[in-house]
Amino acid sequence: MSDASFIEAKAPPPIAKKRPGLGGLIFAGVWALIAIGLAAYIVGNWNPALLDTYALPYLEGLGVTVGLVLSSFVCGAVLSLPVALGRMSHNPLARGLAFVFVYFFRGTPLIAQIFLVYYGFGQFRDFFDTIGLWWFFREAWSCALFSLSLNTAAYQAEILRGAIQSVPRGQWEGGTSLGLSKAVIFRKIVLPQAMIVALRPYANEIILMIKASAIVAIITVYDLFGITRQAYSRTFDFQTYVWAALLYLAIVEALRNLTNLAEKRLTRHLVR
């Protein structure tokens, strides 16, 4: 057999382009019909007076939602570092306490955690008055911030732990061979690489927090969803929830684009 015939015989067959199956077409069609129906409803029932009346409250509620989520995420990030280090510690006590913290806040509903803080801490008002913290826990917004911070800290601790453990052990060994301390190796070598791995999970966690933050409306925090409930109770107009959904989608889309930009920025040295 000649070389030419051998190459021709071993050439891989061309890859056929995959066409969307019947299920995919039906799924896309259903969503298209829903979108068309929703657009037709908004156009047919357009109420400019509703937007004029509640545009400013909606923006204020949006600001409360964004501020609450960002504050909770930052506080949770600070708390997640010692929790993640505790989960990886060789000390049984530190590892056990970190495990219990993560297990509780990941294993119980967020709404139950918020109720435990908002209603439960009120039973200990005298104690909080004594230590000077009742001014914080008497406010619904503060209770929501505290609950969301603890909840996201548990999830962020697991994200951070997985990202740190994904960094090859050779990075630690290489830093040690250069005479660097463990703290410097962690801060200068391991943590930057772990952040690249954790970027997408962190973005997903913020998105989940944005959607979960609507629960705080139950404890009288007038965030975006709280304003929406108030507007609907006064107008009984379904469009109030449509505008809220569109604003939530706008936040998520903006976050998605920011995540893409950050990922390109952090991984530009990996692109050939």
C-alpha positions in Angstrom: 0.0 0.0 0.0 1.4 3.4 -1.0 1.8 6.3 1.4 -1.0 8.2 -0.4 -3.4 5.4 -0.1 -2.6 4.8 3.5 -3.2 8.5 4.4 -6.5 8.4 2.4 -7.6 5.2 4.2 -6.8 6.7 7.7 -8.4 10.1 7.1 -11.1 10.7 9.6 -14.7 11.1 8.3 -16.0 14.6 8.1 -17.9 15.7 11.3 -21.6 16.1 10.5 -23.2 19.2 11.9 -25.7 18.5 14.6 -29.2 19.6 13.9 -31.6 20.5 16.7 -33.9 17.6 17.5 -37.6 17.6 17.7 -37.6 18.2 21.5 -35.4 21.2 21.2 -37.6 22.7 18.5 -40.7 22.2 20.6 -38.9 23.7 23.7 -37.9 26.8 21.7 -41.3 27.1 20.2 -43.0 27.0 23.6 -40.7 29.7 24.9 -41.3 31.8 21.8 -45.1 31.5 22.3 -44.7 32.6 26.0 -42.6 35.6 25.0 -45.0 36.6 22.3 -48.0 36.2 24.7 -46.2 38.3 27.4 -45.3 41.0 24.9 -48.9 41.1 23.6 -50.2 41.4 27.2 -47.9 44.3 28.0 -48.8 46.1 24.9 -52.5 45.5 25.2 -52.7 46.5 28.9 -50.1 49.2 28.9 -50.7 51.6 31.8 -48.5 54.7 31.7 -49.9 56.0 34.9 -48.5 52.9 36.7 -45.0 53.6 35.5 -45.3 57.3 36.3 -46.5 56.5 39.9 -44.1 53.7 40.8 -41.0 54.4 38.6 -39.1 56.2 41.5 -40.1 53.6 44.2 -39.0 50.8 41.9 -35.6 52.5 41.5 -35.3 53.0 45.2 -36.2 49.3 45.8 -33.6 48.3 43.2 -31.0 50.3 45.0 -31.9 48.5 48.3 -31.7 45.1 46.6 -28.3 45.9 45.0 -26.9 47.4 48.2 -28.1 44.5 50.4 -26.7 41.9 48.0 -23.3 43.5 47.6 -23.0 44.2 51.4 -23.9 40.7 52.2 -21.6 39.2 49.6 -18.6 41.2 50.8 -19.3 40.4 54.5 -19.7 36.7 53.5 -16.5 36.8 51.6 -14.6 38.0 54.6 -16.2 35.4 56.8 -15.7 32.6 54.3 -11.9 32.8 54.4 -11.4 31.5 58.0 -14.2 29.0 57.4 -12.6 27.6 54.3 -9.2 27.5 56.1 -10.9 25.7 59.0 -12.4 23.2 56.6 -8.9 22.4 55.4 -7.2 22.5 58.8 -5.6 19.6 60.4 -7.0 20.7 63.7 -10.0 18.5 64.5 -11.8 21.3 66.5 -11.4 23.9 63.8 -12.4 21.5 61.1 -15.4 20.3 63.1 -16.7 23.9 63.8 -16.2 24.9 60.2 -18.1 21.8 59.0 -21.0 22.4 61.4 -21.3 26.1 60.2 -21.3 25.1 56.5 -23.6 22.1 57.1 -26.2 24.2 59.0 -26.4 27.2 56.6 -26.3 25.1 53.5 -28.7 22.5 54.8 -31.5 24.8 56.1 -33.8 27.1 54.1 -32.8 30.7 53.9 -36.2 31.9 54.9 -35.9 29.8 58.1 -32.6 31.5 58.8 -34.0 34.9 58.3 -37.0 34.2 60.6 -34.6 32.8 63.2 -32.7 36.1 63.2 -35.6 38.5 62.8 -38.1 36.9 65.2 -35.7 34.7 67.3 -33.2 37.4 68.3 -36.0 39.6 69.6 -36.5 37.0 72.4 -33.0 38.0 73.6 -33.5 41.8 73.6 -32.2 42.3 77.1 -29.0 40.4 76.3 -28.4 42.4 73.1 -29.2 45.6 75.0 -26.5 44.7 77.5 -23.8 44.1 74.9 -24.9 47.1 72.9 -26.1 45.3 69.7 -29.9 45.7 69.9 -29.7 48.9 67.7 -28.5 46.5 64.9 -30.9 43.6 65.4 -34.0 45.7 65.8 -33.8 46.8 62.2 -35.3 44.5 59.5 -32.6 45.5 57.0 -29.8 44.6 59.5 -31.4 41.2 60.2 -31.6 40.6 56.5 -27.9 41.6 56.0 -26.8 39.4 58.9 -28.8 36.3 57.6 -27.7 36.7 54.0 -24.1 37.2 55.1 -24.0 34.0 57.1 -25.8 32.0 54.4 -23.5 33.1 51.5 -20.4 32.7 53.7 -21.1 29.0 53.9 -21.4 28.7 50.2 -18.4 30.9 49.5 -16.3 28.9 51.9 -17.0 25.7 49.9 -16.3 27.6 46.6 -13.0 28.9 48.0 -12.0 25.6 49.5 -12.5 23.8 46.2 -10.6 26.5 44.3 -7.7 26.4 46.7 -7.5 22.6 46.5 -7.6 22.8 42.7 -4.2 24.5 42.7 -1.5 21.9 42.1 0.6 20.9 45.1 3.7 21.8 43.1 2.9 25.5 43.5 3.3 25.1 47.3 6.5 23.1 46.9 8.0 25.6 44.4 7.3 28.5 46.7 8.8 26.6 49.7 12.0 25.8 47.6 12.4 29.5 47.1 12.3 30.1 50.8 8.9 31.8 50.9 6.7 31.6 54.0 3.4 29.8 53.8 1.5 33.1 54.2 3.3 34.6 51.2 2.9 31.5 49.1 -0.8 31.5 49.8 -1.3 35.2 49.2 1.0 35.7 46.2 0.9 32.3 44.4 -2.0 30.1 45.4 -4.8 32.6 46.0 -4.5 34.4 42.6 -4.8 31.1 40.8 -7.7 30.0 43.0 -9.6 33.2 42.2 -9.5 32.4 38.5 -11.1 29.0 39.2 -13.6 30.5 41.6 -14.7 33.4 39.5 -17.6 31.7 37.8 -18.9 30.0 40.9 -18.7 33.4 42.7 -20.8 35.0 39.9 -23.3 32.2 40.2 -23.5 32.7 44.0 -24.2 36.5 43.5 -26.9 35.7 41.0 -28.5 33.2 43.4 -28.3 35.9 46.1 -30.0 38.5 43.9 -33.0 36.1 43.4 -33.0 34.9 47.0 -32.9 38.4 48.4 -36.6 38.8 47.4 -37.4 36.8 50.5 -36.5 39.8 52.8 -39.7 41.5 51.6 -41.5 39.2 54.0 -39.8 40.9 57.0 -40.8 44.4 55.8 -37.6 45.3 53.9 -38.7 47.4 51.0 -36.4 46.0 48.4 -37.4 45.6 44.7 -39.8 42.8 45.5 -41.1 44.6 48.6 -42.0 47.6 46.4 -43.5 45.3 43.8 -45.8 43.7 46.4 -46.8 47.1 47.7 -47.6 48.3 44.2 -49.6 45.2 43.4 -51.6 45.5 46.6 -52.7 49.0 45.6 -53.3 48.5 41.9 -53.9 44.8 41.4 -52.1 45.2 38.1 -50.1 42.2 37.0 -47.6 44.5 35.2 -46.1 45.4 38.5 -44.5 41.9 38.7 -43.5 42.0 35.0 -41.5 45.2 35.6 -39.9 43.6 38.7 -38.9 40.5 36.6 -37.4 42.7 33.9 -35.4 44.6 36.5 -34.1 41.4 38.0 -33.2 40.2 34.5 -31.3 43.4 33.9 -29.2 43.0 37.0 -28.4 39.4 36.2 -27.5 40.3 32.6 -25.2 43.1 33.7 -23.5 40.8 36.2 -23.0 38.2 33.5 -21.3 40.7 31.2 -19.1 41.9 34.0 -18.1 38.4 34.8 -17.2 37.8 31.2 -15.0 40.9 31.2 -13.3 40.0 34.4 -12.6 36.5 33.2 -11.0 37.8 30.0 -9.0 40.2 32.0 -7.8 37.6 34.5 -7.0 34.9 31.9 -5.5 37.1 29.2 -2.1 35.5 29.9 -3.5 32.1 29.2 -4.7 33.0 25.7 -2.2 32.2 22.9 
